[in-house]
Amino acid sequence: MSALAARAVLACYPPWFRERYGEELAALVEEVGGGSRVVMDLVLGAARAWLRPALAGDGEARARRRLQATLATTWVAWSVGIWSAPALDRLLLDPPSPGTPQQVRTLVGLAGWLAVASCVVAATGAALLALRVLLPARDRRLLAPLLPGALLVGVEVAGALLLAQPHRLSAGFLAGVLMWVIGFGAMVLAVAVGPVVTLRHARPPAVVMRRPVLLAGVVAVLLGAVAVVDGVAAAMAGRTLLTLAGVAVGGVAALCSMFSVARALHRYYV
């Protein structure tokens, strides 16, 4: 089980790291084994690799890798953190606890609109890259990493519509809910990882990524705003372990994306 966890963590390292050190690190893990301490070291190493990438090559290569790392980090952070808003909505208002202030509903609604705005900006950045990279390349291999996410999105939407229909509480219904939850986690993972893999294979030049990186900065700010608004709403409604976990996920995602975008903007835009 520990060896499986170690391999899963290795897959979470950023693309630039796996290109340079992936095989060597995998061989080292295979040699020393995948104990709990090794897994924890790998998790910390993956976090450092995402936040502080060591980029090699000439000036153009470093710029390309830096912007690619920022886009990848922001996309993964957005894919994970964007769900904090609807999760807090359900936890705080479905149904609301007795005595919940009306302001909580207003704040949760504001967080929802900020989340929608981040979706629009993220989709715009993805569309710019698709128009400048995927369409001119006409390489079907670049589309392959995107297919699992697209398929799982369709399956999860269909499953949500089915589960929303009136049902009697039964073992079959609970099993369906459990399968939908597991599929939802797989969908988030596929949506987060697929575009990153495509971006790594496409290797677009730095000039193509500059505008999407600026949009990534907007996404990071919006994620931060969602986390702040959700945190205030959770504090007003009464904190629980689940609400704190939801706020923490959104906050960590926003901080990671902001940190990465700030490094890219400071190095290549200022």
Secondary structure, 3 states (H helix, E strand, C coil): CHHHHHHHHHHCCCHHHHHHHHHHHHHHHHHHCCCHHHHHHHHHHHHHHHHCCCCCCCHHHHHHHHHHHHHHHHHHHHHHHCCHHHHHHHHHHCCECCCCCHHHHHHHHHHHHHHHHHHHHHHHHHHHHHHHHHHHHCCHHHHHHHHHHHHHHHHHHHHHHHHCCCCCCCHHHHHHHHHHHHHHHHHHHHHHHHHHHHHHHHCCCHHHHHHHHHHHHHHHHHHHHHHHHHHHHHHHHCCCHHHHHHHHHHHHHHHHHHHHHHHHHHHHCC
